[in-house]
Amino acid sequence: MNMQMYSQFDKRILWVNRIIIFFLVTITILPLGYVVIASFMDPSTLISQGISLNPADWTTQGYQRVFADDSIIRGFVNSLFYSFTYSVLTVFITMITAYPLSKPDLYGRKILMTFFVITMFVGGGLVPTYLLIKDLGMLNSVWSIIIPGAVNVWNIIMARTYFSGLPKELSEAATIDGANELQILFKVMLPLAKPIMFVLFLYAFVGQWNSYFDAMIYLKDPDLQPLQLVLRNILIQNQPSTDMVGANTAMAEMKQIAELIKYSTIVISSLPLIVMYPFFQKYFEKGVLVGSVKG
C-alpha cells in the first residue's frame, strides 16, 4: 500500500483502524490460547499458579477422561448429522422462498413479508412448541432437532436482498430462451448465489452445532444426543456434589478434574468449526457484503 496516495487525515484513520483491529484480534486470540493451554495443564498447577508454559506442568488427563466415554464419538457423529442436514434443509428452504419474494411483481409480496417478519417477534413459546412436536410424533426423533427451526426469516431476508441485487437481464434472457421459473432459479440464480448460500450454511451449521437445549427437551434416547449435550453431561457428572462437603480431599480432587474437563470439552466442541471456517472464508466475506440488508 502506497501511503503517499493518502492525505494526513486518511493516514490517521488508517492507523486508528489498525489499532482497533489489533485490539479486536488480541481479545479474540488470548482467550482462545488460554483455553487451549489450560486444557493441557495439570489441574492443581492451573488452579494454584495459573497458566504455565513449562511442559512438565502439562497433561492430557482431561482429554483422556473425555474420550474414555464411548458416547463422545456417538455424540460427535450425531452432531455432524444434525448440523449438516439442518444446514442443507435451511439453505434449500431459504433459497426457494427468497427467490419469488425478490420479484417486485409477486402478488401479495408485502403481505407475505409482513407475515414472516411478525414471526420474528412473536413466538408460540416453549410449552406450545413442545406440545406441537409431541402431536406431530417427532418426540425422541432426529426430526425434532432438524425441522422446527429450518425456516429462518432473517436468512430469507438476506437471501431476498441478494437476489434483488442480481441483474434482471439474466432472468429476462433465460425467459427469452424458453426457461421457466424453476429452471431460472436452479440453473441461473443459484449458481450466482453461492456466496450467500455458503454464508447461510455456515450460520446454520454453527448455530446447530452449538445447540443443546432442544436436544435436552426433545431427546430422551442417549444414542440420539448431540455432542454438546454429551459433553454437558460429562461435565456435570464430574462436578463435586454437596454430599462431599466433609471429604475435603475428594472434593478438591473432583474440582480439579472438573476444571480440566471444562477446558477440554470447549476445545473438542470448537475444533470442527475452527477447521471448517477457512474453507468458507472467501464465500463468507463476499456473501456478507453482497447480502447485507438494504432499506
C-alpha positions in Angstrom: 0.0 0.0 0.0 1.4 3.4 -1.1 0.8 5.7 1.9 1.8 8.7 -0.2 -1.6 8.5 -2.0 -3.4 9.4 1.2 -3.9 12.7 3.0 -2.8 13.1 6.6 -6.4 12.7 7.8 -6.7 9.4 5.8 -3.4 8.1 7.3 -4.7 8.9 10.8 -7.9 7.0 10.1 -5.9 4.0 8.8 -3.8 3.9 11.9 -6.8 4.1 14.1 -8.4 1.2 12.2 -5.2 -0.8 12.6 -5.1 -0.2 16.3 -8.8 -1.2 16.6 -8.3 -4.3 14.5 -5.2 -5.3 16.5 -7.2 -4.8 19.7 -10.1 -7.0 18.5 -7.7 -9.7 17.2 -5.9 -9.7 20.6 -9.0 -10.0 22.7 -10.1 -12.9 20.4 -6.8 -14.8 20.3 -5.9 -14.5 24.0 -8.9 -16.3 25.5 -8.7 -19.0 22.8 -5.0 -19.5 23.5 -5.7 -19.6 27.3 -8.4 -22.3 26.9 -6.2 -24.4 24.6 -3.2 -24.3 27.0 -5.4 -24.7 30.1 -6.9 -27.9 28.6 -3.4 -29.5 28.6 -2.3 -28.2 32.1 -2.2 -30.1 35.3 -5.3 -29.0 37.2 -3.5 -28.4 40.5 -1.0 -26.1 38.8 -3.7 -24.3 36.9 -5.7 -23.6 40.0 -2.8 -22.6 42.2 -0.4 -20.8 39.7 -2.4 -20.2 36.5 -1.1 -20.7 33.0 2.4 -22.3 32.7 4.4 -22.8 29.6 6.6 -25.4 31.3 5.9 -28.8 29.6 6.4 -30.5 32.9 3.1 -28.9 34.1 1.1 -30.2 31.2 -1.0 -33.3 31.0 -3.5 -35.0 28.7 -5.6 -36.3 31.5 -8.6 -34.1 30.6 -8.8 -35.4 27.0 -8.2 -39.0 28.3 -11.2 -38.7 30.6 -13.4 -37.2 28.0 -12.6 -39.7 25.2 -12.8 -42.6 27.6 -16.5 -42.2 27.4 -17.8 -44.0 24.3 -20.7 -41.6 24.0 -18.3 -38.9 22.7 -17.8 -40.5 19.3 -21.6 -41.2 19.0 -22.4 -37.6 20.0 -19.9 -36.2 17.5 -21.4 -38.2 14.7 -24.9 -37.2 15.8 -23.9 -33.5 15.8 -22.4 -33.7 12.4 -25.5 -35.3 11.1 -27.9 -32.8 12.7 -25.8 -29.8 11.8 -25.2 -30.8 8.2 -28.8 -32.0 7.5 -30.3 -29.0 9.2 -28.0 -26.6 7.3 -28.8 -28.1 3.9 -32.5 -28.1 4.6 -32.4 -24.5 5.9 -30.5 -23.2 2.8 -32.8 -25.0 0.5 -36.0 -23.6 2.1 -34.4 -20.2 2.2 -33.5 -20.1 -1.4 -36.8 -21.3 -2.8 -38.6 -18.9 -0.5 -36.4 -15.8 -1.1 -36.3 -16.0 -4.9 -40.0 -15.4 -5.5 -40.1 -12.8 -2.7 -37.4 -10.9 -4.6 -39.8 -10.5 -7.6 -41.4 -7.0 -7.4 -44.4 -8.3 -9.4 -45.2 -11.1 -7.0 -48.8 -10.8 -5.9 -49.2 -10.4 -2.1 -45.4 -9.9 -1.7 -45.8 -7.3 1.0 -48.4 -9.3 2.9 -46.2 -12.4 2.9 -43.1 -10.4 4.1 -45.2 -8.8 6.9 -46.4 -12.3 8.0 -42.7 -13.5 8.0 -41.5 -10.5 10.0 -44.2 -10.9 12.6 -42.9 -14.4 13.3 -39.5 -12.9 14.2 -41.1 -11.0 17.2 -43.9 -13.3 18.2 -43.3 -16.9 19.1 -45.5 -19.7 20.4 -43.5 -20.3 23.5 -41.8 -23.4 24.9 -44.8 -25.3 26.1 -47.0 -24.9 22.9 -43.9 -25.8 20.8 -43.3 -28.9 22.9 -47.0 -30.0 22.5 -46.8 -29.4 18.8 -43.7 -31.5 18.4 -45.4 -34.2 20.5 -48.6 -34.2 18.5 -46.6 -34.4 15.3 -44.9 -37.6 16.6 -41.4 -36.1 16.5 -40.5 -36.5 20.1 -37.3 -38.5 20.7 -36.5 -38.5 16.9 -33.9 -36.7 14.8 -36.7 -34.6 13.2 -37.4 -32.8 16.4 -33.9 -31.3 16.1 -33.9 -30.6 12.3 -37.3 -29.5 11.3 -38.6 -26.9 13.8 -36.0 -24.3 13.1 -35.5 -25.0 9.5 -37.3 -21.8 8.4 -35.3 -18.7 9.4 -36.9 -15.4 8.5 -33.6 -13.4 8.8 -31.9 -15.7 6.4 -34.8 -15.3 3.9 -34.5 -11.5 4.1 -30.7 -11.7 3.5 -31.2 -14.1 0.5 -34.0 -12.0 -0.9 -31.8 -8.9 -0.8 -29.1 -10.8 -2.6 -31.4 -12.0 -5.4 -32.8 -8.4 -5.7 -29.2 -7.2 -6.4 -28.6 -9.6 -9.3 -29.1 -8.2 -12.8 -32.6 -8.6 -14.0 -31.3 -9.1 -17.5 -30.2 -12.6 -16.6 -33.7 -13.9 -15.9 -35.1 -12.0 -18.8 -32.6 -13.6 -21.2 -33.3 -17.0 -19.8 -37.0 -16.4 -20.2 -36.5 -15.5 -23.9 -34.6 -18.7 -24.3 -37.6 -20.6 -23.1 -36.7 -21.3 -19.4 -39.4 -21.4 -16.8 -39.0 -20.0 -13.3 -37.7 -23.3 -11.8 -35.0 -23.6 -14.5 -34.1 -19.9 -14.0 -33.8 -20.5 -10.2 -31.7 -23.7 -10.3 -29.6 -23.1 -13.4 -29.1 -19.3 -13.4 -29.7 -17.8 -10.0 -28.4 -20.5 -7.6 -25.0 -20.8 -9.2 -24.7 -17.0 -8.8 -25.9 -17.2 -5.2 -23.1 -19.5 -3.9 -21.6 -16.8 -1.7 -24.8 -16.1 0.2 -25.6 -19.9 0.3 -22.3 -20.7 1.9 -22.8 -17.9 4.5 -26.3 -19.2 5.4 -24.9 -22.7 5.6 -22.1 -21.6 7.9 -24.6 -19.6 10.1 -26.9 -22.6 10.3 -24.2 -25.1 10.9 -22.6 -23.1 13.8 -26.0 -22.5 15.4 -27.0 -26.1 15.3 -23.6 -27.4 16.3 -23.6 -25.2 19.5 -27.2 -26.0 20.3 -28.1 -28.4 23.1 -31.3 -27.0 24.7 -33.7 -28.5 22.1 -32.0 -31.9 22.3 -32.2 -31.8 26.1 -36.0 -31.2 25.9 -37.0 -33.5 22.9 -34.5 -36.3 23.0 -34.6 -39.0 25.8 -32.6 -41.7 24.0 -28.8 -41.3 24.8 -28.0 -42.7 21.4 -29.6 -39.7 19.7 -28.0 -37.0 21.9 -25.6 -34.5 20.1 -22.1 -33.8 21.2 -22.9 -30.6 23.2 -25.4 -32.4 25.4 -23.0 -35.4 25.9 -20.2 -33.0 26.9 -22.5 -31.2 29.2 -23.5 -34.5 30.9 -19.8 -35.5 31.3 -19.0 -32.1 32.8 -22.0 -32.3 35.3 -21.0 -35.8 36.3 -17.5 -34.7 37.2 -18.7 -31.7 39.4 -18.2 -32.1 43.1 -21.5 -32.8 44.9 -22.8 -31.3 48.1 -22.6 -34.7 49.8 -18.8 -34.4 49.6 -18.5 -31.4 51.9 -16.9 -33.4 54.7 -14.4 -35.1 52.3 -12.2 -32.1 51.6 -9.5 -34.1 49.7 -12.0 -35.8 47.4 -13.9 -32.6 46.8 -10.7 -30.8 45.9 -9.7 -33.5 43.5 -13.1 -33.5 41.8 -13.0 -29.8 41.5 -9.6 -30.0 39.8 -10.8 -32.7 37.4 -14.0 -30.7 36.6 -11.9 -27.6 35.8 -9.6 -29.6 33.5 -12.6 -31.3 31.7 -14.2 -28.0 31.2 -11.4 -26.7 29.1 -11.0 -30.0 27.2 -14.7 -30.0 26.2 -14.5 -26.4 25.0 -11.6 -27.3 22.7 -13.3 -30.5 21.4 -16.6 -28.8 20.7 -14.9 -25.8 18.9 -12.4 -27.7 16.8 -14.7 -28.7 13.9 -15.8 -25.1 13.5 -12.3 -23.7 13.5 -11.2 -26.3 10.9 -14.3 -25.6 8.7 -14.2 -21.8 8.6 -11.0 -21.3 6.4 -12.8 -23.3 3.6 -15.8 -20.9 3.8 -13.9 -17.7 4.3 -13.8 -16.4 0.8 -17.6 -17.0 0.4 -18.3 -15.7 3.8 -16.7 -12.3 3.2 -18.3 -11.8 -0.2 -21.7 -13.1 0.9 -21.9 -10.9 4.0 -21.2 -7.8 1.9 -23.4 -8.6 -1.0 -26.2 -10.0 1.1 -26.3 -7.1 3.5 -29.8 -5.9 4.2 -30.8 -2.7 2.3 -33.6 -0.4 3.0 
